[in-house]
Amino acid sequence: MDRDTFYNQVMAEIRNMYGDHIDIRSGDIHETVGGYPGPDHRMPVCCEVMYSIMKGDDMVITAPPKGKGANLVIRYYKRNH
């Protein structure tokens, strides 16, 4: 998995959200694009991408102690684009 794969998946979920926000869990994103769970997972990259997409009022709902892991949950709000 590369950064673009994770970015495209998160953005697709944001674009397709119902309501004014969506909570996205890194483990779910990684499972959707493949390779997780598994020995060659790219969870740190997935989490870095999720953090980089945050804007404005977006917020971290839950994060592992070191900030990167399967249970990172970020709330993204509807975007005007």
HELIX and SHEET records of a PDB file:
HELIX    1   1 ARG A    3  ARG A   15  1                                  13    
HELIX    2   2 SER A   26  VAL A   33  1                                   8    
HELIX    3   3 MET A   43  ILE A   53  1                                  11    
SHEET    1   A 3 HIS A  21  ARG A  25  0                                        
SHEET    2   A 3 VAL A  73  TYR A  77 -1                                        
SHEET    3   A 3 MET A  59  THR A  62 -1                                        
END                                                                             
